[in-house]
């Protein structure tokens, strides 16, 4: 009786809003458990990527005090890896974890929120997303699909990939079947190669059997875990195609809007924490893994010739401009991306780049 009288008095005095009363008592808010599913494009518990999704789910569960519990499903456990977007859009799962360039068939503009060849670094991507209008545009392009996107990880600059032959000139890319998604794949196609889009779990067997001649995946940390050194001899850098790859959390809009305001904030801020933590992890683990690849497995680490990089950059500019002309929304995203890149590059050159050269 005392509790009921208190709530009634609080409502009368304005301490509890009519909205809160309409959606259930504040006491119910602290005891109700909401269960969400998260589907991912990554193999279950895969280092960095899969564990990044696990960390995100754990953070949401812990930060909410168990009020919102998120269970993670690896690729193929609930849906195939490339059906994650549709699963979240339909509400089959309330969350997803992947990379936006996988959904270029849905909207060409999505690719700009994962990786752009010779584009933004991880630090610059975060700047564009959080303070340059990028995140607002990302949400705008996913709005028709009933999905809210959020940055939820970054691998940093990747490796150019694993090849079964040396790449001495741009001619060596002609006829090459390579696993490479997104805009990077389109650039390879212009160079005479054949891009193949494969989920992570199928890369090793495809490279080992000769179904593909080369592959990019991520970097030493993940490539070592997949054992790619057993399937190809030559390991090239730099990752011109993915200089700061952003991973994404996909959130079903209807499910998100049904959450109380504090849980919405927890979900979005858990994504930010995961985004920051993943780049820190990759920065630490990549060199450790590279040492193992070089010293234990005798991997040949080679730099792509300047001639090849210069040609790839020229082709990239053409591809990106053509993709940008696809539709009105993609043009809008590209305009924002390019404007930010041109601006931030000036500061990066006299800060990060100048410092690294002096070090």
N, C-alpha and C positions, 0 to 999 in steps of 0.2 A: 504493500500500500504506500509506504514511504517513497519507494523508488518511482512508482507510477505518479504520485503527486509531485515529485521533484521534476520529472520529465515534463509534466503538464505545466508546471510553473515556469520551467526554463523556456518552453516553447512560447508561453505568453510573454515572457520578458525579452524574447528575441535571442536567447542564448543558443537555441536550436532552431534552424530554419525550417520552414514548411517543406522544403525540398527534402531535407534529411528525414523528416517524419513520414513523408510520402513514400520514400524508398525503404523504410524500415527503421527501427530504433537504432540509436547509436550503439547500444549494447550489442545488437546483432552484428554490427559492423566488425566488432572485435572477435567474434566467435565463429562467424561464417567462413568456411574454407572453400576457396574457388580453385578448381583444378584445370590447368591448361596443358595442351600438348604442343611440343615444339618439334617440327620435322626439319631435317637438315639435308644438304646436298653432300655432306661429308661422310666417310666411313665412320662407324661407331667408335667413339673414343680416339679418333685419329689425333696425333700430337698437334697442338697449336690450333688447328681448325675445328676438329671435333671437340677437343677439350675446351676450346673457346666457347662453343655453344653450351657445353656443360657448365662452364663457369657462369655464363649469363643466367642460366636457369637456376643455379645454386644461389646466386646473388639475389635474384628476385624473390626466391623462397625465403632466404634468410632475412633480407631487408623488410619483408612484409610480415615477419614474425610467423610465417607459416600460413598466413591468410590466403596467399596466392602461391600455389604449388605448381611448378612447371616440370613436366616430364619430357625428356629428350629422346627422340627417335632418330637413329642414324639412317643414312641412305638405304632405301629398300626395306627398312623395318616396317614402315607404315605406308609410304609412297615411294616411287622411284625418285632418284635425285633431281631430275629435271622437271618433276611435277610438283615441287615444293611450292612454287608461286601459286599454282592453281589450287592446291590444297588449302593454303591460307586464305585465298580469295573466296573459296566456297565455304570456309568455316569448318572444313574437315579437321584442321588444326588451327589453334589460335595464334601460333607463332611459327616462324620459319627462320632458318639461318643459312645464308648462301652468299652469292655474289651477283650483283645486278646485271653484269653482262650476259648472264645465262638467259635473261628474259628479253633479249633484243627482238625476238619474234613478237613479243607483246607490244613493245614500244622501243623504237630505235634510240630514244633519248636515255634509256636506262644505262647504256654502256658508259656514259660519262660519269656515273656514280660508282663505278668499280675501278676501271683503269683506262687511261688514255695514253697511247704510245707517245713517248717524249713529253708527257704531260706533267702533272703535279706530283711532288713527293708526298709522303705520308703527312708530314707536318703541314705542307701547303694544302693538301686535301682537307684536313681538319679545319684549317683557316677558312677555306671556301665554304665548307658545309656549315660551320657554326657561326661564322661572322661575315660571310660574303654572299649570303642569299642562296647558297646551294641546297641546303636542307629544305627550305621552303619550296624550291622547284622540284625536288625529289618527291616531296609529298604531293605536289600538284599532279605529277605524271602518274602516280599510283592511285590517286583518288578515284578514278573511274572503275578500278578493280576492287575497291573496298579494302585497300591495304594502306597501312601507315608504315613507312620505312624509317629505319634509324641506323646510323653507323654503329657497327658492333665488332670492330676488329680491323687491324691493318697489318699487312705482312712486311711493309717497307719495300725497298727496291728488291725485285726478284732477280733470279738468274735467267740468262737467255735460254738455257735449256740443255738437254742431253741429245747428242747427235751420234749417228753411227759412222760418220765420216767427218773429216776436217772441213771447215768452212773457210776457204781462202779468198773467195770472191763472191760477188752477188750471184754469179752464174751457178754456184754450188747449191743455191736454194731452189733452182728450177727443177720441177718434178718431185720435190721433196714432200712426202706425206708427213705432216707434223700435227700433233695435238696442240692446238693453240686457239683459245676462244676469243670472243669479242672483237674489238677493233684491230688487235694485233693479228688475228686470223685473216682479216680482210687485207691487211698490209702484206702478209706473206703471199696471199693469192696474187696480188699485183706484182710480186717479185717472181712469180712463176711457180710457186709452191701450191700444195693442196692442204688447206686447213681442215682439221678433223676435230670435232667437238666431242670429247669423251668425259664422263664423270671420273673422279679420282680413282675409284676402285677398279677401273678397267685399263688404267694406263700401263701398268707394268706388263701385264700379259700381252697387250697389243704391241708394245715395244719389243718384247722378248721374242714374239713369234714373227715379227717383221710386218705386221699389219700396218704399222706406222714406222717411219724412218727416224723420227725425232720427236721429242716432247718437251714442252715446258711444263713445270708444275708450280713450284713456289721457289724454294731455295734449299740450301743444305739441310736445314733442320727437318723439313718434310720429305725431301728427296731421299735422304738417308733412311728414313722410316719406311719408305716404299721400296727400298733396295734397288733404285733405278741404276745404280752403278753396275749391277749385274747384267743389265740389258743394253748398255751403250758405253762407249769408251770416252767420248769427248764431252766435257762439261764447260759450256761457254757463259761468259758474262760480257756486258751488263744486261740487265733485264729492261731493254729499251721499250718493250711492249707493256710492261707493268711496273712503273717506277714508284708506285705508292698505292698498292691495291687495297681498296676499302671493302670490307666484308659487311654484310647487312643483316639486320634483324627485320623480318617481315611480321607485322602485327595486324591481325584481323580487326578492322575498324569497328565493327559492331561489338565484338567482344571487349575491345579497349574502352569504348564509350559506356559500357555497362559497369565498368569498374568505378568505385569511389575515387574521388580526386587524388587522395594520397597514394593509392595503388597505381594510378596512372603515372604519377611522378616517379614512383619507385621503378616502374618498368623502364621509363625513358632514361632515368639516371643510371640504372644498372647497365643499360646499353653503352652509355658514355664511359663508365668505369671499365667495361670489357674492351671497349675500343682502345682505351689508353693502355690497359694491361697487356693486350696482345702484342702491340708494337714493341713494348719493353721486353716481352718474352722472346720475340724473334730476334731482336737486337742482341740478346744474350746467347741464345741457343745456336744461331747460325754459324758463328765462328767455331764453336765447339764441334759442331757437326762437320764443318768443312775440314777441320784438322783430322778428323777420323777418316773422311773420304780420301784425303790426300795421303796421309801417312800410313793408314792401315790398309786401305783398299786401292792405293796407287792410282787414283783418278787423275786424269790430265785436265787441269783447269786452264782454259785459254780465253784470251780476250778476242772478241770479234774484231776483225780488221776495220780500220777507220773508213775504208772505202765502202764496206758493207753497211756500217752504221750510218754513214752520210746518205747512202742511197735509200735505206730504210726510213730515214727521217723525211727525205723528200717525198717518198711514197705515202708516208703517214699523213703529211700535210694535205695531200690530194684526197686521200680516203676520208679524213675527218671533215673536210669541207663538203665533200659529196654527201656524207651521212647527215651533216648538219642541214642540208637542203631537203631532207626527206619530208619533213612536215613542219608546221608552224611551231609546235611544242619543242621539237628537237632544235630548231633554229634558236628558240628562246633560251634553251639550256646552254647551247654552244656559245651564244653571245655572252652569257654570264661567265661561263667557264673560261673563255678566251680572255675576256676583260680582266678577270682575276689573275689568270696566269701571267699575262703581260705586265700587270702591275706588281705582283708579288715577286716576280723573277728579279726585278731590279734590287729589291731588298735582299733576297737570297744570295745574289751575286756578291754583294759587299759585306754580307754577314757570314752565312754558312759556308759558301763556296770559297770566299777569300780566306776564312779561317782554316778550312780543311787543307787548302793548298799550302798555307804557311806551316801547318802542323806536320 
